[in-house]
């Protein structure tokens, strides 16, 4: 898992730059594909997509480092190393589960109870969720209101 962290980091940088450049390309004058208020909506959708990618990637990289810490092993690592969030924040944790969709680490306690720990900051999770919603709404508006292509030859007759 430790080897995936730099790959995820580089992929996130590339995607964020792609979305920001697309946003800039749409916003600059001379783009004839998107005109009027649609240009603003599409540029904002690409900017929100960049924010989504950045915040979600930050949380996912944080979770990958949590897994890497747990797999590290060594002295005093049963059931986790001393710096694992389940061991540092809770007493009696015997297992853990990483949820990449919700950006959470859930610790399994001795009695079977499951408790979430704060290894991904709440602000990152909120930013990721809000920017996903923003991107979805703006992309839906842009796609629903885009000008239709020219009518085909059979429709003109």
Order of alpha helices (4+ residues) and beta strands (2+ residues): alpha-alpha-alpha-beta-beta-beta-alpha-alpha
